[in-house]
Amino acid sequence: MADSTSTKTETDPCDDGWLGYFERSPAVFSVFRVGAEGSTHPLLLPEYRIECNDGAGPREICRFTVEPEAIPEWFGAWRNDEWCPWILENAHRLIADPENT
């Protein structure tokens, strides 16, 4: 049986759209481009997801596009959390300069 524990070093950027991670203790946030490169419609903006691992395993906390008018979709307890602006700022930094390039 595969180990269900995931760490930031187990992710293969070439396989799943991983762009990088950032931390704010005790949480590690990973940013992914949704869908394989080139698999989305050319007129649609790419979609991104943020996962958080705070010791209970990684889970999706947000989905968004880079469209200026788009409103990020936050999940669960992350809706209206005070960290949300900081998380999005760091996610946009990784989108502009991915760690896997």
N, CA, C and O atoms as CSV, one atom per row, in Angstrom:
chain,resi,resn,atom,element,x,y,z
A,1,MET,N,N,0.836,-1.173,0.000
A,1,MET,CA,C,0.000,0.000,0.000
A,1,MET,C,C,0.884,1.241,0.000
A,1,MET,O,O,1.858,1.317,0.749
A,2,ALA,N,N,0.543,2.203,-0.836
A,2,ALA,CA,C,1.343,3.415,-0.946
A,2,ALA,C,C,1.171,4.273,0.294
A,2,ALA,O,O,0.112,4.277,0.921
A,3,ASP,N,N,2.220,4.997,0.639
A,3,ASP,CA,C,2.178,5.910,1.765
A,3,ASP,C,C,1.285,7.081,1.402
A,3,ASP,O,O,1.507,7.729,0.380
A,4,SER,N,N,0.277,7.367,2.219
A,4,SER,CA,C,-0.655,8.455,1.921
A,4,SER,C,C,-0.138,9.797,2.388
A,4,SER,O,O,-0.778,10.819,2.139
A,5,THR,N,N,1.000,9.825,3.057
A,5,THR,CA,C,1.582,11.073,3.510
A,5,THR,C,C,2.323,11.720,2.349
A,5,THR,O,O,3.136,11.076,1.686
A,6,SER,N,N,2.042,12.983,2.109
A,6,SER,CA,C,2.678,13.692,1.010
A,6,SER,C,C,3.543,14.815,1.562
A,6,SER,O,O,3.153,15.506,2.503
A,7,THR,N,N,4.715,14.992,0.972
A,7,THR,CA,C,5.554,16.112,1.335
A,7,THR,C,C,5.876,16.893,0.076
A,7,THR,O,O,5.659,16.421,-1.040
A,8,LYS,N,N,6.394,18.087,0.271
A,8,LYS,CA,C,6.693,18.945,-0.871
A,8,LYS,C,C,7.749,18.351,-1.797
A,8,LYS,O,O,7.826,18.753,-2.958
A,9,THR,N,N,8.559,17.416,-1.329
A,9,THR,CA,C,9.601,16.840,-2.166
A,9,THR,C,C,9.117,15.641,-2.966
A,9,THR,O,O,9.830,15.180,-3.858
A,10,GLU,N,N,7.913,15.113,-2.675
A,10,GLU,CA,C,7.413,13.944,-3.390
A,10,GLU,C,C,6.722,14.298,-4.700
A,10,GLU,O,O,6.430,13.402,-5.491
A,11,THR,N,N,6.457,15.549,-4.951
A,11,THR,CA,C,5.703,15.972,-6.116
A,11,THR,C,C,6.625,16.111,-7.322
A,11,THR,O,O,7.692,16.719,-7.232
A,12,ASP,N,N,6.205,15.543,-8.448
A,12,ASP,CA,C,6.965,15.663,-9.687
A,12,ASP,C,C,6.335,16.773,-10.524
A,12,ASP,O,O,5.243,16.585,-11.060
A,13,PRO,N,N,6.994,17.924,-10.650
A,13,PRO,CA,C,6.426,19.053,-11.380
A,13,PRO,C,C,6.038,18.732,-12.822
A,13,PRO,O,O,5.122,19.349,-13.364
A,14,CYS,N,N,6.706,17.797,-13.433
A,14,CYS,CA,C,6.424,17.466,-14.828
A,14,CYS,C,C,5.095,16.726,-14.982
A,14,CYS,O,O,4.526,16.711,-16.073
A,15,ASP,N,N,4.595,16.115,-13.915
A,15,ASP,CA,C,3.407,15.282,-14.011
A,15,ASP,C,C,2.106,15.964,-13.612
A,15,ASP,O,O,1.054,15.606,-14.142
A,16,ASP,N,N,2.130,16.924,-12.707
A,16,ASP,CA,C,0.864,17.392,-12.151
A,16,ASP,C,C,0.677,18.903,-12.115
A,16,ASP,O,O,-0.226,19.376,-11.426
A,17,GLY,N,N,1.467,19.660,-12.806
A,17,GLY,CA,C,1.287,21.107,-12.856
A,17,GLY,C,C,1.831,21.856,-11.657
A,17,GLY,O,O,1.530,23.036,-11.475
A,18,TRP,N,N,2.631,21.188,-10.834
A,18,TRP,CA,C,3.173,21.818,-9.637
A,18,TRP,C,C,4.053,23.003,-10.015
A,18,TRP,O,O,4.931,22.882,-10.870
A,19,LEU,N,N,3.817,24.151,-9.376
A,19,LEU,CA,C,4.601,25.350,-9.654
A,19,LEU,C,C,5.560,25.699,-8.522
A,19,LEU,O,O,6.540,26.413,-8.734
A,20,GLY,N,N,5.286,25.204,-7.338
A,20,GLY,CA,C,6.157,25.489,-6.207
A,20,GLY,C,C,5.370,25.536,-4.911
A,20,GLY,O,O,4.183,25.212,-4.871
A,21,TYR,N,N,6.055,25.945,-3.853
A,21,TYR,CA,C,5.423,25.992,-2.542
A,21,TYR,C,C,5.955,27.181,-1.753
A,21,TYR,O,O,6.975,27.774,-2.103
A,22,PHE,N,N,5.247,27.513,-0.687
A,22,PHE,CA,C,5.676,28.512,0.282
A,22,PHE,C,C,5.126,28.080,1.635
A,22,PHE,O,O,4.207,27.264,1.709
A,23,GLU,N,N,5.692,28.633,2.703
A,23,GLU,CA,C,5.341,28.183,4.047
A,23,GLU,C,C,4.962,29.354,4.940
A,23,GLU,O,O,5.450,30.473,4.785
A,24,ARG,N,N,4.090,29.058,5.864
A,24,ARG,CA,C,3.775,29.939,6.987
A,24,ARG,C,C,3.417,28.992,8.117
A,24,ARG,O,O,2.342,28.392,8.126
A,25,SER,N,N,4.318,28.867,9.058
A,25,SER,CA,C,4.207,27.846,10.087
A,25,SER,C,C,2.828,27.869,10.747
A,25,SER,O,O,2.350,28.926,11.160
A,26,PRO,N,N,2.203,26.719,10.843
A,26,PRO,CA,C,2.694,25.363,10.613
A,26,PRO,C,C,2.325,24.821,9.235
A,26,PRO,O,O,2.461,23.620,9.003
A,27,ALA,N,N,1.869,25.657,8.323
A,27,ALA,CA,C,1.311,25.185,7.049
A,27,ALA,C,C,2.295,25.319,5.889
A,27,ALA,O,O,3.123,26.229,5.851
A,28,VAL,N,N,2.178,24.380,4.940
A,28,VAL,CA,C,2.907,24.432,3.677
A,28,VAL,C,C,1.856,24.519,2.583
A,28,VAL,O,O,0.937,23.702,2.533
A,29,PHE,N,N,1.991,25.513,1.704
A,29,PHE,CA,C,1.046,25.746,0.614
A,29,PHE,C,C,1.716,25.403,-0.704
A,29,PHE,O,O,2.827,25.860,-0.973
A,30,SER,N,N,1.047,24.597,-1.536
A,30,SER,CA,C,1.552,24.230,-2.857
A,30,SER,C,C,0.619,24.795,-3.912
A,30,SER,O,O,-0.599,24.802,-3.737
A,31,VAL,N,N,1.200,25.271,-5.017
A,31,VAL,CA,C,0.417,25.864,-6.096
A,31,VAL,C,C,0.559,24.988,-7.334
A,31,VAL,O,O,1.662,24.573,-7.691
A,32,PHE,N,N,-0.583,24.706,-7.991
A,32,PHE,CA,C,-0.627,23.849,-9.167
A,32,PHE,C,C,-1.408,24.534,-10.279
A,32,PHE,O,O,-2.396,25.221,-10.023
A,33,ARG,N,N,-0.962,24.343,-11.503
A,33,ARG,CA,C,-1.759,24.719,-12.662
A,33,ARG,C,C,-2.673,23.531,-12.935
A,33,ARG,O,O,-2.205,22.396,-13.025
A,34,VAL,N,N,-3.963,23.784,-13.067
A,34,VAL,CA,C,-4.937,22.715,-13.263
A,34,VAL,C,C,-4.946,22.310,-14.730
A,34,VAL,O,O,-5.007,23.165,-15.614
A,35,GLY,N,N,-4.884,21.011,-14.990
A,35,GLY,CA,C,-4.868,20.496,-16.354
A,35,GLY,C,C,-3.462,20.489,-16.916
A,35,GLY,O,O,-2.626,21.320,-16.559
A,36,ALA,N,N,-3.220,19.549,-17.790
A,36,ALA,CA,C,-1.905,19.444,-18.420
A,36,ALA,C,C,-1.657,20.627,-19.337
A,36,ALA,O,O,-2.595,21.201,-19.890
A,37,GLU,N,N,-0.419,20.981,-19.494
A,37,GLU,CA,C,-0.020,22.084,-20.372
A,37,GLU,C,C,-0.589,21.878,-21.767
A,37,GLU,O,O,-0.386,20.826,-22.374
A,38,GLY,N,N,-1.302,22.879,-22.277
A,38,GLY,CA,C,-1.841,22.804,-23.625
A,38,GLY,C,C,-3.158,22.054,-23.736
A,38,GLY,O,O,-3.698,21.938,-24.836
A,39,SER,N,N,-3.698,21.538,-22.625
A,39,SER,CA,C,-4.928,20.754,-22.711
A,39,SER,C,C,-6.184,21.605,-22.573
A,39,SER,O,O,-7.287,21.118,-22.826
A,40,THR,N,N,-6.039,22.855,-22.181
A,40,THR,CA,C,-7.198,23.737,-22.049
A,40,THR,C,C,-7.431,24.484,-23.346
A,40,THR,O,O,-6.543,24.572,-24.194
A,41,HIS,N,N,-8.628,25.021,-23.496
A,41,HIS,CA,C,-8.978,25.796,-24.682
A,41,HIS,C,C,-8.070,27.015,-24.770
A,41,HIS,O,O,-7.822,27.651,-23.745
A,42,PRO,N,N,-7.564,27.369,-25.952
A,42,PRO,CA,C,-6.600,28.464,-26.076
A,42,PRO,C,C,-7.163,29.835,-25.698
A,42,PRO,O,O,-6.389,30.746,-25.404
A,43,LEU,N,N,-8.475,30.006,-25.697
A,43,LEU,CA,C,-9.057,31.295,-25.338
A,43,LEU,C,C,-9.396,31.408,-23.849
A,43,LEU,O,O,-9.790,32.475,-23.379
A,44,LEU,N,N,-9.245,30.318,-23.119
A,44,LEU,CA,C,-9.521,30.333,-21.686
A,44,LEU,C,C,-8.236,30.559,-20.904
A,44,LEU,O,O,-7.174,30.048,-21.260
A,45,LEU,N,N,-8.355,31.331,-19.836
A,45,LEU,CA,C,-7.207,31.522,-18.961
A,45,LEU,C,C,-6.966,30.249,-18.159
A,45,LEU,O,O,-7.914,29.535,-17.833
A,46,PRO,N,N,-5.720,29.961,-17.841
A,46,PRO,CA,C,-5.451,28.765,-17.038
A,46,PRO,C,C,-6.059,28.913,-15.642
A,46,PRO,O,O,-6.225,30.019,-15.126
A,47,GLU,N,N,-6.380,27.777,-15.060
A,47,GLU,CA,C,-6.916,27.745,-13.707
A,47,GLU,C,C,-5.836,27.197,-12.781
A,47,GLU,O,O,-5.024,26.365,-13.186
A,48,TYR,N,N,-5.830,27.663,-11.553
A,48,TYR,CA,C,-4.838,27.256,-10.572
A,48,TYR,C,C,-5.521,26.778,-9.309
A,48,TYR,O,O,-6.639,27.191,-9.005
A,49,ARG,N,N,-4.842,25.896,-8.563
A,49,ARG,CA,C,-5.348,25.465,-7.271
A,49,ARG,C,C,-4.232,25.586,-6.246
A,49,ARG,O,O,-3.047,25.462,-6.558
A,50,ILE,N,N,-4.648,25.829,-5.032
A,50,ILE,CA,C,-3.718,25.896,-3.911
A,50,ILE,C,C,-4.089,24.779,-2.955
A,50,ILE,O,O,-5.255,24.609,-2.599
A,51,GLU,N,N,-3.087,24.022,-2.543
A,51,GLU,CA,C,-3.274,22.986,-1.537
A,51,GLU,C,C,-2.536,23.405,-0.277
A,51,GLU,O,O,-1.509,24.080,-0.338
A,52,CYS,N,N,-3.072,22.997,0.862
A,52,CYS,CA,C,-2.461,23.287,2.152
A,52,CYS,C,C,-2.224,21.980,2.887
A,52,CYS,O,O,-3.092,21.108,2.921
A,53,ASN,N,N,-1.043,21.851,3.476
A,53,ASN,CA,C,-0.760,20.724,4.363
A,53,ASN,C,C,-0.302,21.322,5.690
A,53,ASN,O,O,0.795,21.868,5.803
A,54,ASP,N,N,-1.173,21.203,6.685
A,54,ASP,CA,C,-0.858,21.724,8.017
A,54,ASP,C,C,-0.621,20.593,9.007
A,54,ASP,O,O,-0.782,20.768,10.215
A,55,GLY,N,N,-0.238,19.432,8.486
A,55,GLY,CA,C,0.035,18.278,9.314
A,55,GLY,C,C,-1.041,17.212,9.212
A,55,GLY,O,O,-0.837,16.083,9.658
A,56,ALA,N,N,-2.184,17.553,8.630
A,56,ALA,CA,C,-3.281,16.595,8.484
A,56,ALA,C,C,-3.345,16.039,7.066
A,56,ALA,O,O,-4.314,15.368,6.711
A,57,GLY,N,N,-2.338,16.303,6.260
A,57,GLY,CA,C,-2.327,15.866,4.861
A,57,GLY,C,C,-2.758,16.991,3.948
A,57,GLY,O,O,-3.486,17.888,4.371
A,58,PRO,N,N,-2.314,16.955,2.686
A,58,PRO,CA,C,-2.638,18.042,1.751
A,58,PRO,C,C,-4.111,18.021,1.362
A,58,PRO,O,O,-4.709,16.959,1.190
A,59,ARG,N,N,-4.684,19.218,1.228
A,59,ARG,CA,C,-6.058,19.351,0.755
A,59,ARG,C,C,-6.196,20.659,0.004
A,59,ARG,O,O,-5.524,21.644,0.309
A,60,GLU,N,N,-7.078,20.653,-0.981
A,60,GLU,CA,C,-7.312,21.849,-1.787
A,60,GLU,C,C,-8.042,22.887,-0.948
A,60,GLU,O,O,-9.032,22.587,-0.281
A,61,ILE,N,N,-7.525,24.132,-0.994
A,61,ILE,CA,C,-8.165,25.201,-0.237
A,61,ILE,C,C,-8.680,26.325,-1.123
A,61,ILE,O,O,-9.497,27.132,-0.678
A,62,CYS,N,N,-8.210,26.397,-2.393
A,62,CYS,CA,C,-8.607,27.508,-3.257
A,62,CYS,C,C,-8.417,27.139,-4.724
A,62,CYS,O,O,-7.505,26.394,-5.081
A,63,ARG,N,N,-9.308,27.683,-5.572
A,63,ARG,CA,C,-9.148,27.640,-7.038
A,63,ARG,C,C,-9.360,29.048,-7.562
A,63,ARG,O,O,-10.208,29.792,-7.070
A,64,PHE,N,N,-8.563,29.405,-8.584
A,64,PHE,CA,C,-8.672,30.761,-9.128
A,64,PHE,C,C,-8.056,30.829,-10.515
A,64,PHE,O,O,-7.327,29.929,-10.931
A,65,THR,N,N,-8.359,31.909,-11.225
A,65,THR,CA,C,-7.681,32.246,-12.473
A,65,THR,C,C,-6.986,33.582,-12.255
A,65,THR,O,O,-7.188,34.231,-11.228
A,66,VAL,N,N,-6.176,33.991,-13.209
A,66,VAL,CA,C,-5.470,35.263,-13.077
A,66,VAL,C,C,-6.249,36.420,-13.699
A,66,VAL,O,O,-5.737,37.535,-13.789
A,67,GLU,N,N,-7.473,36.161,-14.124
A,67,GLU,CA,C,-8.319,37.221,-14.668
A,67,GLU,C,C,-8.581,38.259,-13.576
A,67,GLU,O,O,-8.953,37.892,-12.461
A,68,PRO,N,N,-8.393,39.550,-13.874
A,68,PRO,CA,C,-8.520,40.583,-12.842
A,68,PRO,C,C,-9.874,40.608,-12.121
A,68,PRO,O,O,-9.920,40.867,-10.919
A,69,GLU,N,N,-10.961,40.347,-12.825
A,69,GLU,CA,C,-12.283,40.404,-12.214
A,69,GLU,C,C,-12.693,39.093,-11.540
A,69,GLU,O,O,-13.712,39.047,-10.851
A,70,ALA,N,N,-11.930,38.055,-11.727
A,70,ALA,CA,C,-12.279,36.745,-11.165
A,70,ALA,C,C,-12.135,36.763,-9.647
A,70,ALA,O,O,-11.211,37.362,-9.098
A,71,ILE,N,N,-13.063,36.097,-8.992
A,71,ILE,CA,C,-13.036,35.981,-7.536
A,71,ILE,C,C,-12.575,34.574,-7.182
A,71,ILE,O,O,-13.180,33.598,-7.625
A,72,PRO,N,N,-11.512,34.455,-6.389
A,72,PRO,CA,C,-11.032,33.127,-6.002
A,72,PRO,C,C,-12.110,32.368,-5.230
A,72,PRO,O,O,-12.879,32.963,-4.476
A,73,GLU,N,N,-12.158,31.059,-5.423
A,73,GLU,CA,C,-13.092,30.210,-4.697
A,73,GLU,C,C,-12.329,29.523,-3.567
A,73,GLU,O,O,-11.480,28.666,-3.809
A,74,TRP,N,N,-12.641,29.909,-2.339
A,74,TRP,CA,C,-12.010,29.331,-1.156
A,74,TRP,C,C,-12.910,28.241,-0.609
A,74,TRP,O,O,-14.133,28.320,-0.728
A,75,PHE,N,N,-12.309,27.223,-0.010
A,75,PHE,CA,C,-13.055,26.079,0.487
A,75,PHE,C,C,-12.940,25.961,2.004
A,75,PHE,O,O,-11.913,26.296,2.594
A,76,GLY,N,N,-14.017,25.477,2.619
A,76,GLY,CA,C,-14.031,25.185,4.043
A,76,GLY,C,C,-13.707,26.383,4.911
A,76,GLY,O,O,-14.159,27.500,4.658
A,77,ALA,N,N,-12.918,26.127,5.935
A,77,ALA,CA,C,-12.572,27.161,6.915
A,77,ALA,C,C,-11.729,28.288,6.315
A,77,ALA,O,O,-11.532,29.317,6.960
A,78,TRP,N,N,-11.235,28.107,5.102
A,78,TRP,CA,C,-10.409,29.140,4.474
A,78,TRP,C,C,-11.227,30.303,3.932
A,78,TRP,O,O,-10.661,31.354,3.630
A,79,ARG,N,N,-12.534,30.147,3.801
A,79,ARG,CA,C,-13.373,31.266,3.336
A,79,ARG,C,C,-13.228,32.428,4.312
A,79,ARG,O,O,-13.499,32.289,5.505
A,80,ASN,N,N,-12.799,33.574,3.792
A,80,ASN,CA,C,-12.636,34.814,4.573
A,80,ASN,C,C,-11.566,34.727,5.662
A,80,ASN,O,O,-11.588,35.514,6.608
A,81,ASP,N,N,-10.642,33.792,5.542
A,81,ASP,CA,C,-9.556,33.704,6.511
A,81,ASP,C,C,-8.610,34.891,6.333
A,81,ASP,O,O,-8.418,35.367,5.215
A,82,GLU,N,N,-8.031,35.361,7.410
A,82,GLU,CA,C,-7.137,36.519,7.341
A,82,GLU,C,C,-5.868,36.246,6.540
A,82,GLU,O,O,-5.211,37.188,6.098
A,83,TRP,N,N,-5.504,34.965,6.341
A,83,TRP,CA,C,-4.314,34.631,5.554
A,83,TRP,C,C,-4.579,34.670,4.049
A,83,TRP,O,O,-3.622,34.673,3.275
A,84,CYS,N,N,-5.837,34.698,3.604
A,84,CYS,CA,C,-6.165,34.579,2.175
A,84,CYS,C,C,-5.402,35.563,1.284
A,84,CYS,O,O,-4.816,35.128,0.293
A,85,PRO,N,N,-5.381,36.868,1.585
A,85,PRO,CA,C,-4.623,37.781,0.713
A,85,PRO,C,C,-3.137,37.419,0.626
A,85,PRO,O,O,-2.545,37.491,-0.450
A,86,TRP,N,N,-2.537,37.032,1.746
A,86,TRP,CA,C,-1.128,36.645,1.759
A,86,TRP,C,C,-0.903,35.385,0.927
A,86,TRP,O,O,0.075,35.296,0.185
A,87,ILE,N,N,-1.804,34.414,1.049
A,87,ILE,CA,C,-1.701,33.167,0.287
A,87,ILE,C,C,-1.779,33.462,-1.208
A,87,ILE,O,O,-0.957,32.961,-1.975
A,88,LEU,N,N,-2.758,34.270,-1.636
A,88,LEU,CA,C,-2.892,34.606,-3.061
A,88,LEU,C,C,-1.686,35.381,-3.577
A,88,LEU,O,O,-1.240,35.145,-4.700
A,89,GLU,N,N,-1.161,36.282,-2.795
A,89,GLU,CA,C,0.026,37.043,-3.204
A,89,GLU,C,C,1.192,36.099,-3.492
A,89,GLU,O,O,1.883,36.250,-4.500
A,90,ASN,N,N,1.404,35.139,-2.617
A,90,ASN,CA,C,2.484,34.176,-2.817
A,90,ASN,C,C,2.195,33.228,-3.973
A,90,ASN,O,O,3.118,32.839,-4.690
A,91,ALA,N,N,0.949,32.851,-4.168
A,91,ALA,CA,C,0.585,31.993,-5.302
A,91,ALA,C,C,0.862,32.711,-6.622
A,91,ALA,O,O,1.400,32.112,-7.553
A,92,HIS,N,N,0.500,33.986,-6.705
A,92,HIS,CA,C,0.757,34.754,-7.931
A,92,HIS,C,C,2.258,34.907,-8.181
A,92,HIS,O,O,2.691,34.932,-9.333
A,93,ARG,N,N,3.045,35.008,-7.128
A,93,ARG,CA,C,4.509,35.059,-7.273
A,93,ARG,C,C,5.034,33.782,-7.904
A,93,ARG,O,O,5.911,33.824,-8.767
A,94,LEU,N,N,4.496,32.643,-7.472
A,94,LEU,CA,C,4.931,31.355,-8.055
A,94,LEU,C,C,4.453,31.182,-9.496
A,94,LEU,O,O,5.144,30.573,-10.312
A,95,ILE,N,N,3.286,31.711,-9.804
A,95,ILE,CA,C,2.788,31.624,-11.183
A,95,ILE,C,C,3.701,32.434,-12.103
A,95,ILE,O,O,4.010,32.002,-13.213
A,96,ALA,N,N,4.125,33.591,-11.646
A,96,ALA,CA,C,5.000,34.450,-12.445
A,96,ALA,C,C,6.415,33.882,-12.572
A,96,ALA,O,O,7.089,34.112,-13.577
A,97,ASP,N,N,6.866,33.142,-11.556
A,97,ASP,CA,C,8.230,32.603,-11.552
A,97,ASP,C,C,8.217,31.222,-10.898
A,97,ASP,O,O,8.625,31.081,-9.745
A,98,PRO,N,N,7.752,30.201,-11.625
A,98,PRO,CA,C,7.648,28.849,-11.045
A,98,PRO,C,C,8.989,28.299,-10.611
A,98,PRO,O,O,10.025,28.599,-11.205
A,99,GLU,N,N,8.953,27.489,-9.566
A,99,GLU,CA,C,10.170,26.852,-9.057
A,99,GLU,C,C,10.649,25.708,-9.927
A,99,GLU,O,O,11.797,25.282,-9.802
A,100,ASN,N,N,9.786,25.193,-10.815
A,100,ASN,CA,C,10.158,24.006,-11.592
A,100,ASN,C,C,10.689,24.344,-12.984
A,100,ASN,O,O,10.745,23.471,-13.851
A,101,THR,N,N,11.078,25.598,-13.208
A,101,THR,CA,C,11.619,25.954,-14.521
A,101,THR,C,C,13.130,25.960,-14.494
A,101,THR,O,O,13.764,26.238,-15.511
